[in-house]
């Protein structure tokens, strides 16, 4: 907790994943705790491809995603749970994924 210099209320601890779409974020994989905010929340598969075809591609497997309309749930490091909109500013979303970035986080 001491390493979260951005503040525990401003840092994601856990986010949602859909096992069928995020094979490398399943709890029983060796890299199950791997997910990134580098890829936009609920990013769609590339045009002309389906998630079922892309399951082995890291850009479709290491993002946070959910089947909720409009966003996903995240647990913050302070224990709060927040619903984050798909429309969140990408820079802000990425800032929430770092714990020592010294970003200034506003309301989201």
C-alpha positions as CSV (number, residue, x, y, z in Angstrom):
1,X,0.0,0.0,0.0
2,X,2.8,2.4,0.7
3,X,4.0,2.1,-2.9
4,X,0.7,3.5,-4.2
5,X,1.9,7.1,-4.2
6,X,-1.0,8.1,-6.5
7,X,-3.4,7.3,-3.7
8,X,-5.4,4.2,-3.0
9,X,-8.6,5.9,-4.1
10,X,-7.1,6.7,-7.5
11,X,-5.6,3.3,-8.4
12,X,-7.2,0.2,-9.8
13,X,-6.6,-3.0,-7.7
14,X,-8.9,-5.4,-9.6
15,X,-10.9,-5.2,-12.8
16,X,-13.4,-7.3,-14.7
17,X,-12.6,-9.8,-17.4
18,X,-14.7,-12.1,-19.5
19,X,-13.1,-15.5,-19.6
20,X,-14.4,-16.4,-23.1
21,X,-12.8,-13.2,-24.5
22,X,-9.8,-12.8,-22.2
23,X,-8.1,-16.1,-22.1
24,X,-5.0,-14.8,-20.4
25,X,-6.9,-13.1,-17.6
26,X,-8.7,-16.3,-16.4
27,X,-7.9,-17.1,-12.8
28,X,-6.4,-20.5,-13.6
29,X,-3.8,-19.4,-16.1
30,X,-0.2,-18.9,-15.1
31,X,-0.5,-15.2,-15.9
32,X,-4.0,-14.8,-14.5
33,X,-3.3,-11.5,-12.8
34,X,-2.2,-9.8,-16.0
35,X,-4.4,-7.1,-17.4
36,X,-3.6,-3.6,-18.7
37,X,-5.2,-0.2,-19.2
38,X,-3.0,0.3,-22.2
39,X,-5.8,-1.2,-24.2
40,X,-9.1,0.7,-24.0
41,X,-11.8,-0.7,-21.7
42,X,-14.0,-3.1,-23.5
43,X,-12.0,-2.7,-26.7
44,X,-13.7,-4.5,-29.6
45,X,-12.0,-7.2,-31.7
46,X,-10.5,-5.9,-34.9
47,X,-12.9,-5.4,-37.8
48,X,-13.6,-8.5,-39.7
49,X,-12.6,-10.7,-36.8
50,X,-14.4,-12.1,-33.8
51,X,-13.2,-12.4,-30.2
52,X,-13.3,-16.2,-30.7
53,X,-10.8,-15.9,-33.6
54,X,-8.6,-13.4,-31.6
55,X,-8.3,-15.3,-28.3
56,X,-4.6,-15.9,-28.8
57,X,-3.7,-12.2,-29.6
58,X,-2.4,-10.3,-26.6
59,X,-4.1,-7.0,-27.7
60,X,-7.4,-8.8,-27.3
61,X,-6.5,-10.7,-24.2
62,X,-4.9,-8.4,-21.7
63,X,-7.5,-5.7,-21.5
64,X,-10.2,-5.3,-18.9
65,X,-13.7,-6.0,-20.2
66,X,-17.1,-6.9,-19.1
67,X,-20.5,-7.8,-20.5
68,X,-22.1,-4.9,-18.7
69,X,-23.6,-2.3,-20.9
70,X,-21.5,0.8,-21.0
71,X,-18.5,-0.1,-18.8
72,X,-17.0,-2.4,-16.2
73,X,-16.6,-2.6,-12.4
74,X,-13.2,-2.0,-10.8
75,X,-12.1,-2.4,-7.2
76,X,-9.9,0.5,-6.1
77,X,-7.0,0.0,-3.8
78,X,-8.9,1.6,-1.0
79,X,-11.6,-1.1,-1.2
80,X,-14.2,1.0,-3.0
81,X,-15.9,-0.5,-6.1
82,X,-16.5,1.8,-9.1
83,X,-18.3,1.4,-12.3
84,X,-16.1,2.9,-15.0
85,X,-17.7,4.0,-18.3
86,X,-16.5,2.8,-21.7
87,X,-16.4,6.5,-22.6
88,X,-13.7,7.3,-20.0
89,X,-10.9,9.5,-21.3
90,X,-8.1,7.1,-22.3
91,X,-5.4,9.1,-20.5
92,X,-7.4,9.1,-17.3
93,X,-8.1,5.4,-17.6
94,X,-4.4,4.7,-18.0
95,X,-3.6,6.9,-15.1
96,X,-6.0,4.8,-12.9
97,X,-4.0,1.8,-13.9
98,X,-0.7,3.1,-12.5
99,X,0.2,3.4,-8.8
100,X,3.2,5.7,-9.0
101,X,2.6,7.8,-12.1
102,X,2.0,11.1,-10.2
103,X,-1.0,11.8,-12.4
104,X,-3.6,14.2,-11.1
105,X,-6.9,12.3,-11.1
106,X,-10.2,14.2,-11.1
107,X,-13.7,12.9,-11.0
108,X,-14.5,9.9,-13.2
